[in-house]
Amino acid sequence: MTRKILFHGLLLLWVTAISCKKYLDVVPKEIVTEKDIYDNINTAERAWANMYTSLNTSTTNIYYNTVLGACTDECKNHWENVPELKFNAGAWGPTDNSLDNWGWSYQFIRRANIFLKNIDNTPIPQDRADYYSIRIPQYKAEVRFLRAKLYFELLRSYGAVPLLGDDVTDVSEGIPDVLNTRKPVDEVVNYIVTELDQLAPVLPIDYTDNPGETGRITRGAAMSLKAITLAYAASPLFNGNTMYAGIKNTDGAQLFPQTYDKEKWKKAADAAKAVLDMNVYALNNPNPSNPIDNYARLFYSREYKETILPYLIGSTRDLDQTMQPNGQDAQSAGGNGKFSVFQEMVDAYEMNNGLPITDVHSGYTKDGFWDGPLWDGKAYRQAKNISNMYKNRDPRFYASINFQYAFWDSANHRRPLKYAYFGNNGGASDGWPKSGTNCESGYNWRKWCDPGVNLRGGGNGNRNFPVIRLAEIYLIYAEAMNEYLDAPSQDMYDAINKVRARVSMPALPVSGTNDNTKAGMRKRIQNEWRVEFAFEGKRFWDVRRWLIAENVDNRDVHGMNARPSSGELQATGFDPGSEEAGLAVFYKLTTIQRRVFTKRHYLMPIPQTEIDKGGGKLVQNFGW
């Protein structure tokens, strides 16, 4: 099957499309029967292709209703009445969780079971027997992978979850008891890992010999998901977390391990090392002489060397339209600038000497301005009056975040970006003052945007979402070894330094820091996760598995003073509607939002509808 056919299959609204209702609320109604589907190899292949749509979830990418980056300390979705607002206020629960993936996941798991039960009995044309004798085992391995990944998504959302069992394909006779019984975390992890170990050898290493099928699941994807699953199992959320001591099944079975096991980190490290030792993947390095562009291109190209598991996306400008700065004049990018990035995210980027901005020797200063070259996505452009806050930072900062007086594709949009309040702007502002829609923090996402897409001209973006990429495996290895050993090792440094070298950041340990200690490196590694995977949906889960979310997501979050009061503007002595007045009060740390996170938010609540259907057998998570 060519990539074109595969891609169309992924987008196909097939006859078993997901119901709008929860899986356990109703008996699923199929438009056609299983016999109709699996009596024909063509429709059976569509069932296989449809399973790939399970990769498109709020837990894995930014093309979704609720964006995870806006539910943690990265940014705010500043559009009106968005689901993230309720989520960040802590005003959600078992009946109204916009990130609930319980019923949706079990629908797909059931579809996987149906496929695996039937595909071997699907009639094959005699002249195609040899062809399908190779493909059907691979189809089965891919479907098993996708089922395992669904269980991983359930694991990190809810912890202990029911394991449906291969034989559960029909609920027309009622809800099977297996769906009312949560399995302990370690049992869920073991199931996922065992499945991945068994199916990995069936999958190809790559599609070099058949490039038209690039994008399908590979052996490396299975091995990588194993490493990721084991890293979660080793993390504080699931490894000896006594907060969950009282979460037990009705028979008294303990659902969360209560004893810390250091060896779980070694298992995660070994699994990550196995992927690295394949020597199949490499960090994307299209422009090593320009570390900003070298990193940025990964997110607006179809890249298959660093990307271990892609979610295939059609050629479109939808994301560019959503993310690009939103000024309305002819010289602006003309996008919608949907997300306001927080100062906390900006401050996470180190100086280019490898020191955090909090280090007195870093050279960081908030005061003053500078003139100099800035990358606009295609070329360097001489910028003026740039705050010293944005000078000499990690190149990933410039590739990921737009800020005051930076440039975006200056060949087509000649003016610099303007986020300071500019009341009488005539549209010549990227933070134009319309309540509920303007950029509130003085920063927008830059990452993901393609400078080749001119929203006032032509062009579409061509990108995939990297569900798993090699940098993640390097950081898992570094983190796991740091937690396993008493002190950092050289091979651990080597792993994280490969990620840093791609953007020309200094190798660790940096002189004068505590990078040579376990605690010091833990802090470094966690920050590396934060900046390398900014706006990729990782941070939301990382702060939970590290058990730090009640600190980072339960506080005020800040930005620049992009929406000053009329009194502030009048006090400047300038015309209150002028650019000068807005600039005079812009560089002041301002509270954008108060975030609420309590201990119960570390895990999602099991949907109340599922609790009710279970007749009291399905126990709820902590605090809900």
C-alpha positions as CSV (number, residue, x, y, z in Angstrom):
1,M,0.0,0.0,0.0
2,T,1.5,3.3,-1.0
3,R,2.0,6.2,1.4
4,K,-0.8,8.0,-0.4
5,I,-3.2,5.2,0.1
6,L,-2.1,4.8,3.7
7,F,-2.5,8.5,4.4
8,H,-6.0,8.5,2.9
9,G,-6.8,5.4,5.0
10,L,-5.7,7.3,8.2
11,L,-8.1,10.1,7.4
12,L,-11.0,7.9,6.3
13,L,-14.1,8.2,8.4
14,W,-14.6,4.4,8.3
15,V,-17.8,2.5,9.0
16,T,-16.8,2.0,12.6
17,A,-16.1,5.7,13.3
18,I,-16.1,6.6,17.0
19,S,-19.4,7.2,18.5
20,C,-20.0,10.6,20.2
21,K,-21.1,8.7,23.3
22,K,-18.8,6.9,25.8
23,Y,-17.9,3.3,25.0
24,L,-19.6,1.9,28.1
25,D,-22.7,4.0,27.8
26,V,-24.1,2.1,24.8
27,V,-23.6,-1.0,22.8
28,P,-21.6,0.0,19.7
29,K,-23.7,0.0,16.5
30,E,-21.8,-1.1,13.4
31,I,-23.1,0.1,10.1
32,V,-21.9,-3.2,8.7
33,T,-21.0,-6.5,10.3
34,E,-17.6,-8.0,11.1
35,K,-18.3,-10.6,8.4
36,D,-18.9,-7.8,5.8
37,I,-15.5,-6.3,6.7
38,Y,-13.4,-9.4,7.1
39,D,-14.8,-11.3,4.2
40,N,-12.9,-8.9,1.9
41,I,-9.2,-8.2,2.2
42,N,-9.7,-4.6,0.9
43,T,-12.1,-3.7,3.7
44,A,-10.0,-5.5,6.2
45,E,-7.0,-3.4,5.2
46,R,-9.2,-0.3,5.7
47,A,-9.8,-1.5,9.2
48,W,-6.0,-1.8,9.7
49,A,-5.4,1.7,8.3
50,N,-8.2,3.1,10.5
51,M,-6.3,2.0,13.6
52,Y,-3.6,4.5,12.7
53,T,-6.1,7.3,13.5
54,S,-5.6,6.3,17.2
55,L,-2.3,8.2,17.1
56,N,-4.3,11.5,16.8
57,T,-5.2,12.2,20.4
58,S,-4.9,15.2,22.7
59,T,-2.2,13.2,24.6
60,T,0.1,13.0,21.6
61,N,-0.2,16.1,19.4
62,I,-1.1,19.8,19.0
63,Y,-3.8,19.2,16.4
64,Y,-6.5,18.8,19.0
65,N,-9.2,20.7,20.8
66,T,-7.4,20.9,24.2
67,V,-3.7,21.7,23.8
68,L,-1.5,20.3,26.5
69,G,1.0,23.1,26.4
70,A,-1.8,25.5,27.5
71,C,-2.6,23.2,30.4
72,T,0.8,23.6,32.0
73,D,3.4,26.3,32.6
74,E,4.2,26.8,28.9
75,C,1.5,29.1,27.6
76,K,-2.1,30.2,27.7
77,N,-4.8,29.7,25.0
78,H,-6.1,33.3,25.1
79,W,-9.1,32.7,22.9
80,E,-12.5,33.0,24.4
81,N,-14.2,30.1,26.2
82,V,-11.6,27.5,25.4
83,P,-11.5,24.2,27.5
84,E,-8.1,25.0,28.8
85,L,-9.5,27.8,30.9
86,K,-11.7,25.5,32.9
87,F,-8.9,22.9,33.2
88,N,-6.4,25.5,34.6
89,A,-8.9,26.7,37.1
90,G,-9.2,23.2,38.6
91,A,-12.9,23.4,37.8
92,W,-13.2,20.0,36.1
93,G,-13.8,16.5,37.2
94,P,-15.2,13.0,36.4
95,T,-18.1,14.4,34.4
96,D,-16.4,17.2,32.4
97,N,-12.8,16.3,31.7
98,S,-11.8,17.7,28.2
99,L,-8.8,15.4,28.2
100,D,-10.8,12.2,29.0
101,N,-9.6,9.4,26.7
102,W,-11.0,6.4,28.5
103,G,-14.0,5.4,26.4
104,W,-12.3,6.5,23.1
105,S,-9.2,4.3,23.9
106,Y,-11.3,1.3,24.8
107,Q,-13.2,1.6,21.5
108,F,-9.9,1.4,19.6
109,I,-8.7,-1.4,21.8
110,R,-11.9,-3.3,21.0
111,R,-11.3,-2.7,17.2
112,A,-7.8,-4.0,17.5
113,N,-9.2,-7.2,19.1
114,I,-11.7,-7.6,16.3
115,F,-9.0,-7.2,13.7
116,L,-6.7,-9.7,15.4
117,K,-9.5,-12.2,15.7
118,N,-10.6,-12.0,12.1
119,I,-7.7,-11.1,9.9
120,D,-6.2,-14.6,9.6
121,N,-9.5,-15.9,8.3
122,T,-10.0,-13.2,5.7
123,P,-10.1,-14.7,2.2
124,I,-7.0,-14.0,0.1
125,P,-7.0,-14.1,-3.7
126,Q,-4.9,-17.1,-4.8
127,D,-2.6,-15.0,-6.9
128,R,-1.9,-12.7,-3.9
129,A,-1.2,-15.4,-1.4
130,D,2.6,-14.8,-1.3
131,Y,2.1,-11.0,-1.0
132,Y,-0.3,-11.3,2.0
133,S,1.7,-14.0,3.7
134,I,4.2,-11.3,4.4
135,R,1.9,-8.4,5.0
136,I,-0.7,-9.9,7.3
137,P,1.8,-10.8,10.1
138,Q,3.1,-7.2,9.9
139,Y,-0.5,-5.8,9.9
140,K,-1.1,-7.8,13.1
141,A,2.1,-6.5,14.7
142,E,1.2,-2.9,13.9
143,V,-2.3,-3.3,15.3
144,R,-0.8,-4.8,18.5
145,F,1.6,-1.9,18.7
146,L,-1.2,0.6,18.4
147,R,-3.2,-1.3,21.1
148,A,-0.2,-1.2,23.4
149,K,0.2,2.5,22.8
150,L,-3.4,3.0,23.7
151,Y,-2.8,1.2,27.0
152,F,0.2,3.4,27.6
153,E,-1.9,6.5,27.0
154,L,-4.4,5.1,29.5
155,L,-1.6,4.3,32.0
156,R,-0.2,7.8,32.1
157,S,-3.7,9.3,32.3
158,Y,-5.3,7.1,34.9
159,G,-2.6,4.8,36.3
160,A,-4.0,1.4,37.0
161,V,-6.6,0.5,34.2
162,P,-8.5,-2.5,33.1
163,L,-6.9,-4.8,30.5
164,L,-9.6,-5.7,28.1
165,G,-8.2,-9.1,27.0
166,D,-7.8,-10.4,23.4
167,D,-11.1,-12.2,23.5
168,V,-13.3,-9.1,24.4
169,T,-14.7,-7.9,21.1
170,D,-18.4,-7.6,21.8
171,V,-20.3,-6.0,24.6
172,S,-23.8,-6.7,23.3
173,E,-24.4,-9.2,26.1
174,G,-23.4,-6.6,28.7
175,I,-20.3,-5.0,30.2
176,P,-17.7,-7.7,30.8
177,D,-16.3,-7.9,34.3
178,V,-12.8,-7.3,33.0
179,L,-13.8,-3.7,32.3
180,N,-14.9,-3.2,35.9
181,T,-11.6,-4.4,37.4
182,R,-8.5,-2.2,37.3
183,K,-5.2,-4.0,37.0
184,P,-2.2,-2.9,39.1
185,V,0.2,-0.5,37.5
186,D,3.0,-3.0,37.3
187,E,0.7,-5.5,35.6
188,V,-0.3,-2.9,33.0
189,V,3.3,-2.0,32.4
190,N,4.3,-5.7,32.1
191,Y,1.5,-6.3,29.6
192,I,2.6,-3.3,27.4
193,V,6.3,-4.3,27.5
194,T,5.6,-8.0,26.8
195,E,3.4,-7.1,23.8
196,L,6.1,-4.8,22.4
197,D,8.9,-7.4,23.0
198,Q,6.8,-10.0,21.1
199,L,5.8,-7.8,18.1
200,A,9.0,-5.8,17.6
201,P,10.9,-8.6,15.7
202,V,8.0,-8.9,13.2
203,L,8.3,-5.2,12.2
204,P,10.8,-3.9,9.7
205,I,13.7,-1.7,10.9
206,D,12.9,0.9,8.2
207,Y,11.2,1.2,4.8
208,T,14.4,2.0,2.8
209,D,13.5,-0.7,0.3
210,N,9.9,0.5,0.0
211,P,9.9,4.3,0.7
212,G,6.3,4.6,-0.3
213,E,5.3,3.0,3.0
214,T,7.4,5.3,5.2
215,G,5.4,6.4,8.1
216,R,4.2,2.9,9.1
217,I,5.3,1.5,12.4
218,T,8.8,0.1,12.7
219,R,10.8,-2.0,15.1
220,G,12.4,1.1,16.5
221,A,9.0,2.5,17.3
222,A,8.1,-0.6,19.3
223,M,11.4,-0.5,21.2
224,S,11.1,3.2,21.9
225,L,7.6,2.8,23.3
226,K,9.0,0.2,25.6
227,A,11.6,2.6,26.9
228,I,9.1,5.4,27.4
229,T,6.7,3.1,29.2
230,L,9.4,1.8,31.5
231,A,10.5,5.4,32.2
232,Y,7.0,6.3,33.4
233,A,6.9,3.1,35.5
234,A,10.2,4.2,37.2
235,S,9.1,7.8,37.8
236,P,8.0,9.0,41.2
237,L,4.3,9.1,40.2
238,F,4.2,5.3,39.8
239,N,7.3,4.1,41.7
240,G,6.5,3.9,45.5
241,N,4.0,6.8,45.6
242,T,2.4,6.4,49.0
243,M,-0.2,9.0,48.2
244,Y,-2.0,6.2,46.4
245,A,-1.8,3.6,49.2
246,G,-5.6,3.7,49.6
247,I,-6.4,3.0,45.9
248,K,-7.4,-0.7,45.9
249,N,-9.8,-2.9,44.1
250,T,-12.9,-4.0,45.9
251,D,-11.1,-7.3,46.6
252,G,-8.3,-5.4,48.4
253,A,-5.7,-5.6,45.6
254,Q,-3.2,-2.7,45.8
255,L,-3.2,-0.9,42.5
256,F,-0.2,1.3,42.9
257,P,3.2,0.0,44.0
258,Q,4.1,1.3,47.4
259,T,7.8,0.4,47.5
260,Y,10.4,2.4,45.5
261,D,12.4,0.1,43.1
262,K,15.5,1.7,41.8
263,E,15.9,-1.2,39.3
264,K,13.0,0.1,37.3
265,W,15.3,3.0,36.2
266,K,17.9,0.5,35.0
267,K,15.2,-1.3,32.9
268,A,14.3,2.0,31.3
269,A,17.9,2.9,30.6
270,D,18.6,-0.5,29.1
271,A,15.5,-0.2,26.8
272,A,16.6,3.3,25.7
273,K,20.1,2.1,25.1
274,A,18.8,-0.8,22.9
275,V,17.2,1.8,20.6
276,L,20.3,3.9,20.5
277,D,22.4,0.8,19.7
278,M,20.3,0.1,16.6
279,N,22.3,2.9,14.9
280,V,19.3,3.5,12.7
281,Y,18.3,7.0,13.8
282,A,20.1,10.3,13.9
283,L,19.2,13.8,15.1
284,N,18.0,16.1,12.4
285,N,20.9,18.3,11.3
286,P,20.0,20.1,8.0
287,N,21.9,23.3,8.8
288,P,24.7,22.7,11.4
289,S,26.2,26.1,10.9
290,N,22.9,27.8,12.0
291,P,21.8,26.1,15.2
292,I,18.4,28.0,15.2
293,D,17.5,26.8,11.8
294,N,19.0,23.4,12.5
295,Y,16.4,22.8,15.3
296,A,13.5,24.7,13.7
297,R,13.3,22.8,10.5
298,L,12.4,19.6,12.3
299,F,9.0,21.0,13.0
300,Y,8.0,22.1,9.6
301,S,9.3,19.3,7.4
302,R,8.5,15.6,6.7
303,E,11.5,14.2,8.5
304,Y,11.9,10.4,9.1
305,K,15.5,10.0,10.5
306,E,15.0,11.5,13.9
307,T,11.3,10.9,13.9
308,I,10.8,7.3,15.1
309,L,7.0,7.4,15.0
310,P,5.3,10.1,12.9
311,Y,1.7,11.0,12.8
312,L,1.2,11.8,9.1
313,I,-0.5,15.1,8.3
314,G,-1.7,16.5,5.1
315,S,-0.4,19.6,3.3
316,T,-2.2,22.4,5.0
317,R,-1.7,25.9,6.3
318,D,-4.1,25.4,9.2
319,L,-1.4,25.3,11.9
320,D,0.5,28.2,10.4
321,Q,-2.7,30.2,10.4
322,T,-3.4,29.4,14.0
323,M,0.1,30.0,15.3
324,Q,1.6,32.9,13.3
325,P,1.5,36.4,14.7
326,N,-1.8,38.1,14.2
327,G,-1.3,41.6,13.1
328,Q,-3.7,42.7,10.4
329,D,-1.7,45.2,8.4
330,A,-0.2,44.3,5.0
331,Q,3.3,43.8,6.5
332,S,2.3,41.4,9.2
333,A,2.2,37.6,9.1
334,G,-1.6,37.7,9.3
335,G,-2.2,34.7,11.5
336,N,-4.2,34.2,14.6
337,G,-1.5,34.1,17.3
338,K,-3.5,31.7,19.4
339,F,-1.1,31.1,22.3
340,S,0.4,33.5,24.8
341,V,3.7,32.1,26.0
342,F,4.6,32.6,29.7
343,Q,7.7,34.3,31.0
344,E,8.4,31.1,33.0
345,M,8.9,29.3,29.7
346,V,11.1,32.1,28.3
347,D,13.2,32.0,31.5
348,A,13.8,28.3,31.2
349,Y,16.1,28.8,28.2
350,E,19.8,28.9,29.3
351,M,22.3,31.5,28.1
352,N,24.3,30.3,25.2
353,N,27.2,29.8,27.6
354,G,25.3,26.9,29.2
355,L,24.4,28.8,32.4
356,P,20.8,29.3,33.6
357,I,19.8,32.9,33.7
358,T,19.6,32.7,37.5
359,D,23.4,32.1,37.7
360,V,25.2,35.3,38.6
361,H,27.9,34.5,36.1
362,S,25.6,33.9,33.2
363,G,25.7,37.4,31.8
364,Y,21.9,37.7,31.8
365,T,20.3,41.1,32.4
366,K,16.8,42.4,32.2
367,D,17.8,45.9,31.7
368,G,18.7,47.7,28.5
369,F,18.5,47.0,24.8
370,W,20.7,45.8,21.9
371,D,20.9,46.0,18.2
372,G,22.1,43.0,16.2
373,P,21.3,40.2,13.8
374,L,18.3,37.9,14.4
375,W,17.2,34.9,12.4
376,D,13.8,35.5,10.7
377,G,13.4,31.9,9.6
378,K,15.1,32.4,6.2
379,A,17.9,34.9,6.8
380,Y,19.5,37.0,9.4
381,R,18.0,40.5,9.7
382,Q,19.5,43.5,11.6
383,A,17.1,44.0,14.5
384,K,16.9,47.1,16.7
385,N,15.9,47.8,20.3
386,I,15.7,44.2,21.4
387,S,15.5,43.7,25.1
388,N,18.7,42.4,26.7
389,M,16.5,39.6,28.2
390,Y,16.6,38.0,24.7
391,K,20.3,38.3,24.1
392,N,22.7,35.4,23.8
393,R,20.1,32.7,24.7
394,D,19.9,29.0,23.8
395,P,19.2,28.8,20.0
396,R,16.1,26.9,20.7
397,F,14.6,30.0,22.3
398,Y,14.9,31.9,19.0
399,A,13.5,28.9,17.1
400,S,10.5,28.4,19.4
401,I,9.2,31.8,20.7
402,N,8.3,35.1,19.0
403,F,9.0,38.3,21.0
404,Q,8.9,42.0,20.8
405,Y,10.8,43.3,17.7
406,A,11.9,39.9,16.5
407,F,11.3,39.1,12.8
408,W,9.2,36.6,11.0
409,D,10.1,36.0,7.4
410,S,11.2,39.6,6.8
411,A,11.3,39.2,3.0
412,N,7.5,39.0,3.0
413,H,6.7,40.8,6.3
414,R,9.0,43.7,6.5
415,R,8.2,45.1,9.9
416,P,9.3,43.6,13.2
417,L,6.8,41.8,15.4
418,K,5.0,44.1,17.8
419,Y,3.5,42.8,21.0
420,A,3.5,45.9,23.2
421,Y,0.2,47.7,23.5
422,F,-0.4,50.0,20.5
423,G,-3.9,51.3,20.8
424,N,-4.2,53.4,17.6
425,N,-2.4,50.8,15.6
426,G,-4.6,50.5,12.5
427,G,-3.8,46.7,12.6
428,A,0.0,47.2,12.8
429,S,0.4,45.2,15.9
430,D,0.6,41.5,16.8
431,G,-1.0,42.0,20.1
432,W,-3.9,44.1,18.9
433,P,-6.2,45.1,21.7
434,K,-9.3,43.1,21.3
435,S,-10.5,41.6,24.6
436,G,-10.1,37.8,24.7
437,T,-8.2,37.4,21.5
438,N,-5.0,39.5,21.8
439,C,-1.7,38.1,22.9
440,E,-1.6,38.6,26.6
441,S,2.0,37.9,27.5
442,G,4.0,39.5,24.8
443,Y,5.1,36.2,23.4
444,N,3.7,33.7,20.8
445,W,4.7,30.3,19.6
446,R,7.2,30.3,16.8
447,K,7.9,26.6,16.8
448,W,5.9,24.6,14.2
449,C,5.5,27.6,11.9
450,D,6.9,27.3,8.4
451,P,8.5,30.5,7.1
452,G,7.7,29.2,3.6
453,V,4.0,29.6,4.2
454,N,3.0,33.2,3.4
455,L,-0.5,33.7,4.8
456,R,-0.9,36.7,2.6
457,G,0.5,34.9,-0.4
458,G,0.6,31.2,-1.0
459,G,2.0,27.9,0.2
460,N,1.1,25.1,2.5
461,G,3.0,23.5,5.4
462,N,4.3,20.0,4.9
463,R,5.0,18.4,8.3
464,N,4.4,15.4,10.4
465,F,3.9,15.4,14.2
466,P,6.8,13.5,15.8
467,V,4.9,11.2,18.3
468,I,8.3,9.8,19.2
469,R,11.7,11.2,18.2
470,L,15.3,10.3,18.9
471,A,15.9,13.2,21.3
472,E,13.4,11.6,23.6
473,I,15.3,8.4,23.8
474,Y,18.6,10.2,24.5
475,L,16.9,12.1,27.4
476,I,15.3,8.9,28.8
477,Y,18.7,7.3,28.9
478,A,20.3,10.2,30.6
479,E,17.5,10.6,33.1
480,A,17.2,6.9,33.9
481,M,21.0,6.5,34.4
482,N,21.1,9.6,36.6
483,E,18.4,8.2,38.8
484,Y,20.0,4.7,38.9
485,L,23.5,5.7,39.7
486,D,24.9,7.5,42.8
487,A,26.6,10.1,40.6
488,P,26.5,11.1,36.9
489,S,28.4,8.9,34.4
490,Q,30.1,9.9,31.2
491,D,27.8,8.0,29.0
492,M,24.9,9.8,30.6
493,Y,26.5,13.1,29.8
494,D,27.2,11.9,26.3
495,A,23.5,11.2,25.7
496,I,22.2,14.6,26.8
497,N,25.1,16.4,25.1
498,K,24.2,14.9,21.7
499,V,20.8,16.7,22.0
500,R,22.5,19.9,23.1
501,A,25.2,19.7,20.4
502,R,22.5,19.9,17.7
503,V,21.9,23.5,18.8
504,S,25.6,24.3,19.7
505,M,24.9,24.4,23.4
506,P,27.9,23.7,25.7
507,A,28.4,20.2,26.8
508,L,27.6,19.2,30.3
509,P,29.0,19.4,33.0
510,V,29.5,23.1,32.7
511,S,32.3,24.5,34.9
512,G,31.1,26.3,38.0
513,T,27.8,24.4,38.3
514,N,26.7,21.4,40.3
515,D,26.2,19.3,37.1
516,N,28.5,16.7,38.6
517,T,25.9,15.8,41.3
518,K,22.8,13.6,41.0
519,A,20.5,16.4,42.2
520,G,22.2,19.0,40.0
521,M,21.9,16.8,36.9
522,R,18.3,15.9,37.7
523,K,17.5,19.6,37.5
524,R,19.5,20.0,34.3
525,I,17.8,17.0,32.7
526,Q,14.3,18.1,33.6
527,N,15.0,21.5,32.1
528,E,16.4,19.9,29.0
529,W,13.2,18.0,28.6
530,R,11.4,21.3,29.0
531,V,13.2,23.4,26.3
532,E,13.9,20.6,23.8
533,F,10.2,19.5,23.8
534,A,8.6,22.9,24.3
535,F,5.0,22.9,22.8
536,E,5.1,19.2,21.9
537,G,2.8,18.0,24.7
538,K,5.5,16.4,26.9
539,R,5.7,18.9,29.7
540,F,2.1,18.3,30.8
541,W,3.0,14.7,31.5
542,D,6.5,15.2,32.7
543,V,5.6,17.4,35.6
544,R,3.1,14.8,36.7
545,R,5.4,11.8,36.5
546,W,8.1,13.8,38.4
547,L,5.5,14.8,41.0
548,I,6.4,18.5,40.7
549,A,3.1,19.7,39.1
550,E,1.7,21.0,42.4
551,N,4.6,23.5,42.4
552,V,4.9,24.5,38.8
553,D,1.2,24.4,37.9
554,N,-0.3,25.7,41.1
555,R,0.8,29.4,41.0
556,D,0.6,32.7,39.2
557,V,2.0,32.6,35.7
558,H,3.4,35.7,34.1
559,G,4.3,37.6,30.9
560,M,5.1,41.1,29.8
561,N,2.7,44.0,30.4
562,A,1.0,43.7,27.0
563,R,-2.4,44.9,28.3
564,P,-1.6,47.9,30.5
565,S,-4.2,49.9,32.3
566,S,-5.2,53.3,30.9
567,G,-3.6,54.9,34.0
568,E,-0.3,53.3,33.2
569,L,-0.4,54.5,29.6
570,Q,-1.4,58.1,30.6
571,A,1.4,58.2,33.2
572,T,4.0,57.7,30.4
573,G,3.4,61.2,29.1
574,F,3.0,59.9,25.6
575,D,-0.3,59.6,23.6
576,P,-2.0,56.7,25.5
577,G,-2.8,55.0,22.1
578,S,0.7,55.3,20.7
579,E,3.4,52.7,20.3
580,E,5.7,54.7,22.5
581,A,3.3,54.6,25.4
582,G,2.8,50.8,25.1
583,L,6.6,50.3,25.0
584,A,7.2,52.5,28.0
585,V,5.2,50.1,30.2
586,F,5.7,46.8,28.3
587,Y,8.8,45.3,30.0
588,K,7.2,44.8,33.4
589,L,6.5,41.3,34.8
590,T,2.7,40.9,34.9
591,T,0.5,38.2,36.2
592,I,-1.4,36.6,33.3
593,Q,-3.4,33.9,35.1
594,R,-3.7,32.1,38.4
595,R,-3.3,28.3,37.9
596,V,-4.8,25.7,40.2
597,F,-3.3,22.2,40.7
598,T,-4.0,20.0,43.7
599,K,-2.8,16.5,44.5
600,R,-5.8,14.9,43.0
601,H,-4.9,16.3,39.5
602,Y,-1.8,14.1,39.1
603,L,-4.1,11.4,37.6
604,M,-7.3,11.9,35.6
605,P,-10.5,10.8,37.2
606,I,-12.2,7.8,35.7
607,P,-15.3,9.1,33.9
608,Q,-18.3,9.1,36.2
609,T,-20.4,7.3,33.6
610,E,-17.9,4.4,33.7
611,I,-18.0,4.3,37.5
612,D,-21.8,4.2,37.4
613,K,-21.9,1.5,34.8
614,G,-19.6,-0.6,36.9
615,G,-22.0,-0.9,39.7
616,G,-19.4,0.1,42.3
617,K,-16.8,-2.4,41.1
618,L,-14.6,0.2,39.3
619,V,-12.8,2.2,41.9
620,Q,-12.1,5.9,41.4
621,N,-8.7,7.6,41.5
622,F,-7.3,9.5,44.5
623,G,-9.2,12.7,45.4
624,W,-12.0,12.3,43.0
